Amino acid sequence: MKIYFAGSISGGRNDKDLYNKIIELLKNYGSVLTEHVGDLKLGEKGEVGFTDQYIYERDISWIKEADALVAEVSTPSLGVGYEIAYAEILNKKMLCLYREGSEKRVSAMISGNKNMIIKTYRNIDELSEIFENYLK
């Protein structure tokens, strides 16, 4: 299985440690096309040395290639929202993760979408069970 993991980059990197751990868990279910999202050195400026157009085209290609999209949506991000919408258009299997107690609420465009699977979790340990049920 090929998994596209979406998490905030330009919207804020406060959860980069969490993204890194999520990606490690996701690797138990297939290859993660977007491992760089969990790179602890990656800042809000994004990937250095690539044009915006290159990143856009690469990421769209990865979404098309992926069997599933998993998005951590606790930190609002325009890019993550776009990736989710694009995956929905392609009828990809989608899972959105929201950390209980997060400062921001999930956009109604996500939580109100009947095509979206949204799972709330409290800690990284709960994600293993969520992934087991969703990605098996």
DODREN-853668 format. One line per 5 residues: their letters; for each residue x, y, z of N, C-alpha, C. Coordinates in nm, 2 decimals. Each point is the difference from the previous one (the first is absolute). Example, Ala and Ser with C-alpha at 12.3 -4.5 7.8 and 13.67 -1.06 7.14 Angstrom:
! DODREN-853668
as = 1.32:-0.57:0.78:-0.09:0.12:0.00:0.09:0.12:0.00  -0.04:0.11:-0.07:0.09:0.11:0.00:-0.08:0.11:0.08
! end
This chain:
! DODREN-853668
mkiyf = 0.08:-0.12:0.00:-0.08:0.12:0.00:0.09:0.12:0.00  -0.04:0.10:-0.08:0.07:0.13:0.00:-0.09:0.10:0.07  0.07:0.07:0.10:-0.08:0.09:0.09:0.06:0.14:-0.02  -0.09:0.10:-0.02:0.03:0.14:-0.01:-0.03:0.06:0.14  0.10:0.04:0.07:-0.03:0.06:0.13:0.01:0.15:-0.01
agsis = -0.11:0.07:0.05:0.00:0.14:-0.01:0.00:0.06:0.14  0.08:0.10:0.02:0.02:0.07:0.12:0.05:0.14:-0.02  -0.03:0.09:0.08:0.03:0.14:-0.02:0.15:0.03:-0.01  0.04:0.08:-0.10:0.14:0.05:-0.01:-0.01:0.15:0.01  -0.05:0.07:-0.10:-0.01:0.14:0.01:-0.09:0.05:0.10
ggrnd = -0.10:-0.07:0.04:-0.10:0.04:0.10:0.05:-0.01:0.14  0.12:-0.06:0.02:0.06:-0.01:0.13:0.06:-0.14:0.02  0.12:0.00:0.06:0.07:-0.13:0.02:0.00:-0.05:0.15  -0.09:0.05:0.08:-0.01:-0.04:0.14:-0.01:-0.15:0.02  -0.06:-0.07:-0.10:-0.03:-0.14:0.01:0.10:-0.09:-0.07
kdlyn = 0.11:0.05:-0.04:0.10:-0.07:-0.08:0.04:-0.13:0.07  0.02:0.00:0.13:0.04:-0.12:0.07:-0.11:-0.11:-0.01  -0.13:0.05:0.01:-0.11:-0.09:-0.01:-0.01:-0.06:-0.14  0.02:0.09:-0.10:0.00:-0.05:-0.14:0.10:-0.11:-0.03  0.12:0.02:0.06:0.10:-0.10:-0.01:-0.04:-0.13:0.05
kiiel = -0.06:0.00:0.12:-0.05:-0.12:0.06:-0.11:-0.07:-0.08  -0.09:0.08:-0.05:-0.11:-0.05:-0.08:0.05:-0.07:-0.12  0.10:0.07:-0.07:0.06:-0.06:-0.12:0.06:-0.14:0.03  0.07:-0.01:0.12:0.06:-0.12:0.04:-0.11:-0.11:0.01  -0.11:0.03:0.06:-0.11:-0.09:0.02:-0.06:-0.04:-0.14
lknyg = -0.01:0.10:-0.08:-0.06:-0.03:-0.14:0.08:-0.09:-0.08  0.13:0.00:0.02:0.09:-0.09:-0.07:-0.03:-0.15:0.02  -0.07:-0.03:0.11:-0.04:-0.14:0.03:-0.11:-0.04:-0.10  -0.06:0.09:-0.07:-0.11:-0.03:-0.09:0.04:0.02:-0.15  0.11:0.05:-0.03:0.04:0.03:-0.13:0.11:0.10:-0.01
svlte = 0.03:0.05:-0.12:0.10:0.10:-0.02:-0.07:0.14:0.01  0.07:0.09:0.07:-0.05:0.13:0.02:0.07:0.09:-0.10  -0.08:0.06:-0.10:0.06:0.07:-0.10:0.05:0.14:0.04  -0.05:0.05:0.11:0.03:0.13:0.05:0.07:0.00:0.14  0.11:-0.08:0.01:0.07:-0.01:0.12:0.06:0.14:0.04
hvgdl = 0.03:0.09:-0.09:0.06:0.12:0.03:-0.09:0.09:0.09  -0.13:-0.02:0.01:-0.09:0.07:0.08:0.04:-0.02:0.15  0.06:-0.11:0.03:0.04:-0.03:0.14:0.15:0.03:0.03  0.06:0.06:-0.10:0.14:0.04:0.02:0.02:0.11:0.10  0.07:-0.03:0.11:0.01:0.09:0.11:0.07:0.13:-0.03
klgek = 0.08:0.00:-0.11:0.08:0.11:-0.04:-0.09:0.09:-0.10  -0.11:-0.05:-0.05:-0.08:0.08:-0.09:-0.08:0.11:0.08  0.02:0.12:-0.05:-0.07:0.11:0.07:-0.12:0.05:-0.08  -0.06:0.11:0.05:-0.12:0.06:-0.07:0.03:0.05:-0.14  0.13:0.02:-0.03:0.03:0.05:-0.14:-0.01:-0.12:-0.10
gevgf = -0.01:-0.12:0.05:-0.01:-0.11:-0.09:0.13:-0.06:-0.04  -0.01:-0.07:-0.11:0.12:-0.06:-0.06:0.09:0.10:-0.07  0.12:0.00:0.03:0.10:0.10:-0.06:0.05:-0.07:-0.13  0.01:0.08:-0.10:0.06:-0.04:-0.13:-0.10:-0.05:-0.10  -0.13:0.01:0.03:-0.10:-0.04:-0.09:-0.09:0.12:-0.03
tdqyi = -0.05:0.01:-0.12:-0.09:0.11:-0.03:-0.14:-0.04:0.05  -0.09:0.09:0.02:-0.14:-0.03:0.04:-0.06:-0.08:-0.11  0.02:0.03:-0.13:-0.06:-0.08:-0.10:0.05:-0.15:0.00  0.12:-0.02:0.03:0.05:-0.14:0.00:-0.06:-0.07:0.12  -0.01:0.06:0.12:-0.07:-0.06:0.11:-0.14:-0.03:-0.03
yerdi = -0.07:0.09:-0.06:-0.14:-0.02:-0.03:-0.02:-0.12:-0.10  0.08:0.00:-0.10:-0.02:-0.11:-0.10:0.04:-0.13:0.06  0.11:-0.01:0.08:0.04:-0.12:0.06:-0.10:-0.05:0.10  -0.06:0.09:0.08:-0.10:-0.05:0.10:-0.13:-0.04:-0.07  -0.04:0.07:-0.10:-0.12:-0.05:-0.08:0.03:-0.14:-0.05
swike = 0.12:-0.02:-0.06:0.03:-0.13:-0.05:0.00:-0.11:0.11  0.05:0.04:0.12:0.00:-0.10:0.11:-0.15:-0.03:0.04  -0.08:0.10:0.01:-0.14:-0.02:0.03:-0.07:-0.10:-0.09  0.03:0.02:-0.13:-0.06:-0.09:-0.11:0.05:-0.14:0.02  0.13:-0.01:0.04:0.07:-0.13:0.02:-0.05:-0.08:0.12
adalv = -0.04:0.08:0.10:-0.03:-0.06:0.14:-0.13:-0.08:-0.01  0.00:-0.10:0.09:-0.12:-0.08:0.02:-0.09:0.07:0.11  0.07:0.07:0.09:-0.08:0.06:0.11:0.07:0.13:0.04  -0.08:0.10:0.05:0.06:0.12:0.06:-0.04:0.00:0.14  0.10:0.03:0.09:-0.02:0.02:0.14:0.05:0.14:0.03
aevst = -0.09:0.08:0.06:0.03:0.14:0.03:-0.01:0.02:0.15  0.10:0.07:0.06:-0.01:0.04:0.14:-0.05:0.15:-0.01  -0.12:0.02:0.05:-0.07:0.13:-0.03:-0.01:0.09:0.13  0.07:-0.03:0.10:0.00:0.08:0.13:0.05:0.14:-0.02  0.10:0.02:-0.09:0.05:0.13:-0.03:-0.05:0.04:-0.14
pslgv = -0.09:0.10:-0.01:-0.06:0.04:-0.12:0.11:0.03:-0.11  -0.02:-0.04:-0.12:0.09:0.02:-0.11:-0.07:0.00:-0.13  0.02:0.11:-0.08:-0.06:0.01:-0.13:0.04:-0.12:-0.09  0.13:-0.03:0.01:0.06:-0.11:-0.09:-0.07:-0.13:0.04  -0.01:-0.03:0.12:-0.06:-0.13:0.04:-0.15:0.00:-0.04
gyeia = -0.07:0.11:0.01:-0.14:0.00:-0.05:-0.01:-0.02:-0.15  0.10:0.06:-0.07:0.00:-0.02:-0.15:0.03:-0.15:-0.03  0.10:-0.06:0.07:0.03:-0.14:-0.02:-0.12:-0.09:0.02  -0.07:0.03:0.11:-0.12:-0.08:0.03:-0.10:0.01:-0.11  -0.03:0.12:-0.04:-0.10:0.03:-0.11:0.04:-0.07:-0.13
yaeil = 0.13:0.00:-0.03:0.04:-0.06:-0.12:-0.01:-0.15:0.01  0.03:-0.06:0.11:-0.01:-0.14:0.02:-0.15:-0.04:0.00  -0.09:0.08:0.05:-0.14:-0.03:-0.01:-0.05:0.00:-0.14  0.05:0.09:-0.08:-0.04:0.00:-0.15:0.04:-0.13:-0.06  0.11:-0.05:0.04:0.05:-0.13:-0.06:-0.05:-0.12:0.07
nkkml = -0.10:0.02:0.09:-0.06:-0.11:0.07:0.10:-0.09:0.08  0.10:0.07:0.06:0.10:-0.07:0.07:-0.06:-0.04:0.14  0.05:-0.10:0.06:-0.03:-0.03:0.14:0.06:0.10:0.09  -0.07:0.07:0.09:0.05:0.11:0.07:-0.03:-0.02:0.15  0.10:0.04:0.08:-0.02:0.00:0.15:0.06:0.13:0.05
clyre = -0.08:0.07:0.08:0.05:0.12:0.06:0.01:-0.03:0.15  0.11:0.05:0.06:0.03:-0.02:0.14:0.00:0.13:0.07  -0.08:0.01:0.11:-0.01:0.12:0.08:0.04:-0.03:0.15  0.10:0.07:0.05:0.04:-0.02:0.14:-0.10:0.07:0.09  -0.05:-0.08:0.09:-0.10:0.05:0.10:0.08:0.11:0.09
gsekr = -0.07:0.11:0.02:0.06:0.11:0.08:0.08:0.10:-0.08  0.00:-0.02:-0.13:0.07:0.09:-0.09:-0.06:0.14:0.02  0.08:0.11:-0.02:-0.04:0.13:0.01:-0.10:0.04:-0.10  0.01:-0.05:-0.12:-0.09:0.03:-0.11:-0.10:-0.11:-0.03  -0.12:0.04:-0.04:-0.10:-0.11:-0.04:0.02:-0.03:-0.15
vsami = -0.05:-0.12:-0.03:0.01:-0.04:-0.14:-0.10:0.08:-0.08  0.04:0.04:-0.12:-0.09:0.07:-0.09:-0.12:-0.08:-0.03  -0.12:0.07:-0.01:-0.12:-0.06:-0.04:0.00:-0.07:-0.13  0.09:0.05:-0.09:0.02:-0.05:-0.13:0.06:-0.14:0.00  0.06:-0.04:0.11:0.05:-0.13:0.03:-0.10:-0.08:0.08
sgnkn = -0.03:0.05:0.12:-0.08:-0.07:0.09:-0.15:-0.02:-0.05  -0.04:0.09:-0.09:-0.14:-0.01:-0.05:0.00:-0.09:-0.13  0.11:-0.05:-0.05:0.00:-0.07:-0.12:-0.02:-0.15:0.03  -0.12:-0.05:-0.05:-0.03:-0.14:0.02:0.09:-0.10:-0.06  0.08:0.04:-0.10:0.10:-0.09:-0.06:0.13:-0.01:0.08
miikt = 0.01:0.08:0.10:0.12:0.00:0.08:-0.01:-0.09:0.13  0.11:-0.07:0.02:0.01:-0.07:0.13:0.09:0.08:0.09  -0.05:0.05:0.11:0.07:0.08:0.10:0.01:-0.08:0.13  0.12:-0.02:0.05:0.02:-0.06:0.12:0.07:0.09:0.10  -0.05:0.01:0.12:0.06:0.08:0.10:0.08:-0.09:0.09
yrnid = 0.12:0.05:0.04:0.09:-0.08:0.08:0.06:0.09:0.11  0.04:-0.06:0.11:0.06:0.07:0.11:0.15:0.00:0.00  0.06:-0.12:-0.05:0.14:-0.01:0.00:0.04:-0.10:-0.11  0.13:-0.01:-0.02:0.06:-0.08:-0.11:-0.04:-0.15:0.01  -0.01:-0.05:0.12:-0.03:-0.14:0.02:-0.14:-0.03:-0.06
elsei = -0.09:0.09:0.01:-0.14:-0.03:-0.06:0.00:-0.01:-0.15  0.11:0.06:-0.07:0.00:0.00:-0.14:0.02:-0.14:-0.06  0.08:-0.09:0.07:0.02:-0.13:-0.04:-0.13:-0.08:-0.03  -0.09:0.01:0.10:-0.13:-0.06:-0.02:-0.08:0.06:-0.11  0.00:0.13:-0.01:-0.07:0.07:-0.11:0.05:-0.05:-0.14
fenyl = 0.14:0.00:-0.01:0.06:-0.05:-0.13:-0.04:-0.14:-0.03  0.00:-0.09:0.11:-0.03:-0.14:-0.02:-0.14:-0.02:-0.06  -0.09:0.08:0.05:-0.14:-0.01:-0.05:-0.02:0.07:-0.13  0.08:0.10:-0.03:-0.02:0.07:-0.13:0.08:-0.05:-0.11  0.13:-0.04:0.03:0.09:-0.03:-0.11:0.03:-0.15:-0.02
k = -0.07:-0.08:0.07:0.02:-0.15:-0.01:-0.03:-0.05:-0.14
! end
